[in-house]
Amino acid sequence: MNPLEIVAVVFTFTSILLAVKEKILTFPLAIIGTLLFTYIFFTQRVYASASLQIVFLSFNIFGWWRWLHPKKEEAKADNTLSVSKLRKSELLITLTITGILYIILVYLISHLHTWFPNVFQEARYVWIDNFILAASIVGQYLMAVKKIENWAWWLAVDVIAAPFYFFTVGWLTGLMYLAFIATGILGLIGWNKSMQQSKKQ
């Protein structure tokens, strides 16, 4: 078992549990986890997942700021960002962006080893790896702006990522994504309750 993987899993899983509870501490812990997983995934040649961690880092910094600086009409009683829902048009746009992003990423990651042969070897599992990447990018953005649909995106990712990471990275990372299915369900329930409470304010 890779000790670095253990540390990365602890930080990442704890950050998700805190996200379920809408705790701002989710972001600094997630940032540490993403930095560790960047290195782990790169050494396993799953470059889309390694790239994903850089995206996570950016969105975690943005989300940290966004949750603490809501507009007046978006704020909860504690002056943090309230949970909201995508409009139907926004949902359609979000689904379209996810699909387009997936196609672009498959192309890019598939060619890295030909464009930069001194840096990259041929990527493995391109189709699965890039689905996880595309859906996670969108899911992380939705979490950063506190849209309840982020949990649906994460559930789609987790169902695919759990067996994939068991096979490619290690059983502990796979187990973490398996547990994320449960946290995704809890997050969906908890954020829906929070959204309803905010509407009553």
Secondary structure, DSSP 8 states (H G I E B T S, - for coil): --HHHHHHHHHHHHHHHHHHTT-TTHHHHHHHHHHHHHHHHHHTT-HHHHHHHHHHHHHHHHHHHHHHS--GGGB-TTSSB--B---HHHHHHHHHHHHHHHHHHHHHHHHHHHH-TTT----SSHHHHHHHHHHHHHHHHHHHTTBTTHHHHHHHHHHHHHHHHHHHT-HHHHHHHHHHHHHHHHHHHHHHHHHHHHHH-
